Amino acid sequence: MSDASSTPQPRHIPDTLGTRWGRRLRSWETLLIAVLIAVFTINALSSPYFLNAWNLSDATFNFTEKAMIAFAMAMLVIAGEIDLSVAAIIALASTAMGHAATLGFGTPALVAVGLLTGLACGAFNGLLVARFNLPSIVATIGTMSLFRGISFIVLGDKAYTEYPDSFAFFGQGYVWWVISFELVLFAVLALLFWVLLHRTSFGRAVYAVGNNPTAALFSGIRVARVKFMLFLLTGLTSGIAAVCLTARLGSTRPSIAFGWELEIVTMVVLGGVNILGGSGSIGGVVLAAIIMGLVTFGFGLMNVPGIVMSIFIGLLLIAVIGIPRLVSPQSRRVE
């Protein structure tokens, strides 16, 4: 008989990922929810006007238009690319709508002009990156100057202000009580992009491309096509944001949405999307957008200067990119 002590005993391998609820409690989204609660509480204690229903409704305008673009930008960044021309696309789309308005076009035509201009700009960016293999950061810096430069050439120091009265609904209208049209559109787009990224084969292809584009190509994924489609989405959402922003302001100037690129990228990265690609979620971007909107609104209620807000956003972007890399064991150099 063999010695029982020599019989291999089964080893217990600990589950390092923990339970499903344990993983959720340690997730980035859970941290963002905690931050959101803290920001909401601080704002409520800092200003007696914050908890007013109409003031909270106004606060949503600080993030809805940017978040619409951030959803598409998140997918693009997950795929390992970036689009820094989104604010310039807004300027060009708004200029195109303003010019169409001076020609007598009605509201449906103006909306179509804005969306088609955004799609055309997205297609141009997609061709540069997917067809001609230009680095997206370089290509979109170039088109950022191109698109906004066209707006400055067309408008100069002038502005388009003659929009139909019905056009204002897209930026100033309310669906019910304090629920604005923009907030409803934000929620609908959030749901659509969540389904697209997390519940479709296209979303799985986006993750695959971001993790390893070469492996994705050899596994049968049409990498160039995926990237082109993502640039189309960023162009389209920029066109949607242009319609809403132009309708809300009631005018078009070439400086419209100036500097929005930084805030949109900050929303994406704060939402937990890896700036190097391969991971991220739409839920995190939704939470990050709301947090940034409430922070901006809270600063406004406390009369904090705009330059301080810009400094805060810049520091926030550095922090959310840098801190995870500093605390990660893989990022530490071995001397």
N, C-alpha and C positions, 0 to 999 in steps of 0.2 A: 504494500500500500504506500502511496506517495504521502510525503509529509504535508499535512494541511497548511503548515506555516509557509511552505514554498509555493502554495497556490496564489497566483496573482489576485490581489484584491481590487475591486473596482474603485477608481479614483473619483472623488467628487470635484467636478469642475465648476467653479462659481460662475454665476451669471453676472458678468461685469456690467451688463446693460440694465439690470434690475427689472422690476415689473413695468408694465405699460404705464401705470400711473406714476411710478417713480421717474421714468424717463420724461414724462410730461412736466413733472414738477421741476426737473432740472433743465428744461428746455429754454431756449432763448425767448420764445413767445411768452412763457410764464414770467420771465424777468421783465419783459416789456409791459405785461399786464400790471405788474407791481409798480413799475415806473409810472404808468398811466394813472393808476390810482393815486400815487404820491403827487403827481403834477396837478391832478384835478383837485385834490385836497388843499394843496398850497395855494392854488389860484382862488379857491373858495374862501380861504381864510384871509387872503391878501386884499381882496376887493369885494365890497358888498354888492357890486353889480354883476359879478361873474355868474351867479346862479339864476339870473333872469333868463327865461326861455328864449326870448328874442335875441338876447346877447349871445347865448350859446349857439343859436342858429347862425348868427353872424360869424361866429368863430369857425364854422365849417368852411366858409369861403377862403380861409387861410390855407386850406390843404386840399380841397376836393379837386381843383384843376390840376395841381401838381401831382397828386396821387394817381390821377387817370393815366398820366404818362409814366409814373413810377411802376405801375403794374407791368407795362410792356418792357420798360427798362430793366426790371428785375429778371424777366425771362432772357433778355439779351445778355445781361451780365452773367447769369447762370451758364449761358452758352459760351462764355469766355470773351465776349465782345462788349463794346460800350458805344453810346451815341451822345456826343457832347453838343450836337447841333439842335436839340429838341426845342430850346427856347427860341433859336433863330427861325426854326420852322413855324413856330407860333407867330413870330413877327411877319414872315412872308405870307402865311395863310391869312392873317388879319389884314395885311395890305391888299391882298387879292380880293378879299371880301369887301373892303372899303371902296376899292376901285369899281367893283361890280355894283355896289350900292349907288355910286354916282351915275352909273349908266342906267339906273332905274330898275334893277333886278329886285324881285321880291324876296321874302324871307326864305322860302324853300330853296331858291336858287343860291342864295348867299350861303346857306348851310352846306349845300353841295359843293360850292366853290371852295369853302374852307376845308372840307374833308378831302376833296380831290387834290388840292394843293399839298396837304399833308402826306397823302399817299404818294404823290409824285416825288416829293423830297425824300421820303423813306425809300422809294424804289431807287433813286439816284445813289443814296448812301449804300444800299444793298448791293448795287452793281459794283461800286468801287471796292467793297470789301469782299463780296462773294465771288465776283467775276474776275476782278483784276488783282485780288489778293493783297490789297493795301491794308496796313494795320488800321483797325477801326478808330483808334484814338487819333491817329494822324489824319485820316480821311475826314472824320467828322469835325475836327478842329478847322480843317479847310472849308468844309461846307458851312460851318457855323459862321465864318466870316463872309462866305459867298451869299448865303440866304439873307442875313441881316444887312449886308452891303446893298443888295438889291432893294430892300425896303428903304434904306436911306437915300438911294438914288431916286426912287420913285417919289418919296415924300419930302425929303430934305427936312426943313424945319416946320413943315405943315402937318396937318392931321385930317383924317377922314372922320366926320361926325354925323353925316346924313344917313342914318340907318332907319329902316322902318320901325314903327312903334312895336309891332308884333315880334320883332327880332329880340327885343329886350328880355322876353320870357326865358330864354335859354340861360341867362346869367342872373336875372333878378326875380324870376317867377317862383311861386310856391305851389306845390302840389296839394298840400293840406296843412293848415295852421302854420307852424314854424318849419315844416319840412319843405325845404327848397327843391327845385328841380335838379340842381347840381348835386345835392346830397343823394337823391334817388338814383341819379345816373352813376354816381360814385359807387353806390352799393351794388347796382346791376353789373357794372364793369368788374368790380371786385369778385363777384360770384362767377362771372364768365371766365375771367383769367384764372381763378382758382380751379375751375373744372378743366380748363385747357391745359394747365401745367400739371395738375395732380391726378387727373382722371382720364387722360387720353394718351394714345401712342405718340402723338406729337410732343407732349410734355416729357415723356420718357426719353424721346430722342434729344430734346433740349439738354436734359441732364447728362446723357451719354456724350454729346458733343462737348459740353463743358468739362467733363472729367478727362476725356481722352479723344480728341477729334480723329486721330489716326485710327484708333481701334473702332470708333464709331463708323468710320468710312469703310473699313474692312468687314464690318458686321452688316453692311448693306444700307446704312443710313446715308441719305444724300445730304451731306454736311453743308455744302454750298446753298442748297435749296432751303434748308432749315434756317440758316443765317439770313438769307434774303427775306424769308417770310417774317422773321423777327424784326428786321429793319422796316418792313412794311407796317408791322403792328405799331412800332414806335412812331412812325410817320403819321399813321391814322389817328392814334391817341393824341398826338400833338395837334392834329387838325381839330379833333373834338375839343381839346382844351382851348384852342384858339377861338372856336365858336363861342364857348361859354365865357371866356375872359373878355372878348370883344363886346359881347352882349351885356356883360356886367358893367364894363367901363363906359360903354356907349360911344367909344371913339377908338381910333387907331393911330398910333405913333410908332416910328421905327424903333424906339427904345422899349416897346412893350415887352413884358416878361424878361427884361434884362437881368441876368444873373440867376435865372431859375435852374440852370444846369447843376449848380452846386447843391441847391436844396433838394432837387430830385435825386441826385446820386446819394446824398446823405440819407434820404428816406429809404432808399434801396439797401444801403449798407447797414443802417441802423436796424432795419427789418430782419437782419440776419443773413442776407445774401452774401456769399463769399465773393469778394471783389476779384478773386482769381478764377472764379467760375466753378461750376460743379455742384453747388448746394444752395439752398435757400427756399423760401416759401412765400406765397402770396399773403397768408395770414399775418406773417411778421411785418410785411410791408404796410398792410392796413393799420396795424397797431402803431408802427413808427410814424405813419402819416398823421394819425390822430394826435399822437404825442407832440409832434412838431407843431401842429396847428394850435394846440392848446397852449404850448409854451409861448409861441409867437403872440397869441391873443392875450395871454397873461402879461407878457411884457408890455403890450400896448395899453392895457388897463392901468399898469403902473407907470405909464409915461416913460418907459425906457427908450432911449434914442435908437433909431434904426441901425446905426453903425454898431451898436452893442449887440443887436440881434445877429448881424453878419458875423461878428467875432465869435459869438456863441456857436453859430452853425459851423463855422470853420473849425473851431476846437472840438466840436462834437464829431465831425467827420474824421479828424485825426485820431480821436480817442477810440471810436468804434472800429477803426481799421488797425490801429497800433496796439491797443491793450490786449486783444486776443492773441496776437502774434508774440507779444512779450511774455505772456503767461504760459504759452504753449511750450511743452518740453521739446517738441520737434523743431521749434524756431531758435532754440538756444545754440549758439556756436560752441563747439568743443575746441578749447585752446590746446 
